[in-house]
Amino acid sequence: MIRLHSERIDHLRRRRGLSQGELAIKAGLHPTHLSKVLADAKRGMPARLTLTNLDGLCRALHMPPSRLLVYWP
């Protein structure tokens, strides 16, 4: 299973001085959707993002996908 590393995303977001809503908009996501995706990730649930949305999140945070995803056997 692959899931988002929500703590790393929150850390990177704060370092860039972005609110969660601002990050969502920069990534091309609806703020409510990003909030739900990150809440699910914190509970260990798989990421529910399309590759396009993951790409937007990576671009907004200036990070490759490998830094935002965690493999969980």
Summary of the structure (lengths in Angstrom):
residues: 73
radius of gyration: 10.9
end to end distance: 5.9
largest distance: 33.1
contacts: 199
relative contact order: 0.26
helix: 62%
strand: 8%
